Amino acid sequence: MMKTHLNISEAASIAIHTMSLLAEKPDQKLTNQQICDVLGCSNNTLAKVLQVLRKHGMIHSERGPNGGSTIAIDPENVSIGEILVLFDGPAPSSGCCLLGYGPCRNQECILGGMVNTIHQLVMKTLNETSLRKLAQSMKLGDPHHASP
């Protein structure tokens, strides 16, 4: 099947939610366990996501008993779309078949342009939505009081 951003990977979803949580608490160092408790994800998966975010300069992290992660970028200057593409890469720009069979070969297919139209609308929204705006709307909660 061809990849579209209507099917967001687990890693991209965790990255977007983690960045939103860190943007919500910019002055707090959050441990992996605190983030996992809020998001309900595995520590192993989160560690891989944090490694990518750190490599791209989006977070700072420290190891050890007083360690944790903090946001390293201005959440107003990063879009959700940028984080999505960082993990899932760009979606194909050619018209893919809604049924997942590659590029649409039938110019008259009523579904042919739908995938591109939907993809463009989704990416426009994600690219125009700052991480700060997402964090303000999500309010994931206090990681210090999260339920496992």
C-alpha positions in Angstrom: 0.0 0.0 0.0 1.1 3.5 -0.7 1.8 5.8 2.3 -0.4 8.8 3.0 -0.4 11.1 6.0 -3.9 10.0 6.8 -2.2 7.0 8.3 0.2 8.5 10.9 2.8 6.2 12.3 2.9 5.4 16.0 6.3 7.1 16.2 5.1 10.3 14.6 2.0 10.3 16.9 4.2 9.8 20.0 6.6 12.5 18.8 3.8 15.1 18.2 2.2 14.3 21.6 5.6 14.4 23.4 6.5 17.7 21.8 3.1 19.1 22.7 3.6 17.9 26.3 7.1 19.5 26.5 5.7 22.7 25.0 3.0 22.8 27.6 5.7 22.5 30.4 8.7 24.4 28.9 10.4 25.0 32.2 10.0 21.4 33.5 12.3 18.5 32.9 10.1 15.5 32.2 11.4 11.9 32.6 10.7 9.2 30.1 8.4 7.5 32.6 6.4 10.7 33.2 5.9 11.1 29.4 5.0 7.4 29.1 2.5 7.7 31.9 0.7 10.6 30.2 0.8 9.1 26.7 0.4 5.5 27.5 3.3 4.4 25.3 6.1 2.0 25.9 9.4 3.3 27.3 11.3 1.6 24.4 9.3 3.3 21.7 9.5 6.6 23.5 13.3 6.3 23.8 13.6 5.8 20.0 11.4 8.8 19.4 13.3 11.0 21.8 16.6 10.0 20.1 15.3 11.3 16.8 13.9 14.5 18.4 17.3 15.1 20.1 19.3 14.4 16.9 17.2 17.1 15.2 17.7 19.6 18.0 14.1 19.7 19.1 14.7 18.6 22.6 17.4 18.6 25.3 17.8 15.6 27.5 19.9 14.7 30.4 20.5 11.2 31.8 20.7 10.2 35.4 18.5 10.6 38.6 17.9 14.2 37.9 17.6 13.7 34.1 14.7 14.3 31.8 13.8 16.1 28.6 12.9 19.7 27.8 11.9 21.4 24.7 14.8 23.0 22.8 12.9 25.0 20.2 10.3 27.8 20.2 7.0 25.9 19.8 5.6 28.9 17.9 8.1 28.4 15.1 7.5 24.6 14.5 4.5 23.2 12.9 2.9 19.8 13.5 3.5 19.0 9.9 7.3 19.4 10.3 7.3 16.9 13.1 5.1 14.5 11.1 7.4 14.7 8.1 10.5 14.2 10.3 9.1 10.7 11.3 7.0 9.7 8.4 8.7 11.5 5.5 6.8 13.3 2.8 3.8 11.6 1.4 3.7 10.9 -2.3 2.5 13.9 -4.3 1.1 11.9 -7.2 -2.5 10.8 -7.2 -2.6 7.5 -5.3 -5.5 5.1 -5.4 -7.8 5.3 -2.4 -7.8 1.6 -2.3 -4.0 1.4 -1.9 -3.0 0.0 -5.3 -0.5 2.7 -6.3 -1.0 5.6 -8.7 -4.5 5.9 -10.1 -4.4 4.8 -13.7 -8.0 5.8 -14.6 -8.4 9.5 -15.2 -12.2 9.2 -15.0 -12.2 7.4 -11.6 -14.4 9.4 -9.2 -12.0 8.6 -6.3 -8.9 9.6 -8.2 -8.4 13.1 -7.0 -10.0 12.6 -3.6 -6.8 11.3 -1.9 -4.8 14.3 -3.2 -7.4 16.7 -2.1 -7.7 15.2 1.4 -3.9 15.0 1.8 -3.4 18.6 0.7 -6.1 19.8 3.2 -4.6 17.7 6.1 -1.0 18.8 5.4 -2.1 22.5 5.0 -3.8 22.3 8.4 -0.8 20.6 10.0 1.7 22.9 8.4 -0.3 26.0 9.6 -0.8 24.7 13.1 2.1 25.6 15.4 3.2 23.3 18.2 2.3 26.0 20.7 -1.3 26.1 19.3 -1.5 22.3 19.6 -0.2 22.3 23.1 -2.6 25.0 24.2 -5.5 23.0 22.8 -4.5 19.5 24.0 -3.6 20.2 27.6 -2.3 16.7 28.1 -2.2 17.2 31.9 0.3 17.1 34.7 2.8 14.3 34.1 3.5 14.3 37.8 0.0 13.1 38.6 -0.7 10.9 35.6 -2.3 7.5 36.1 -0.5 4.5 34.6 
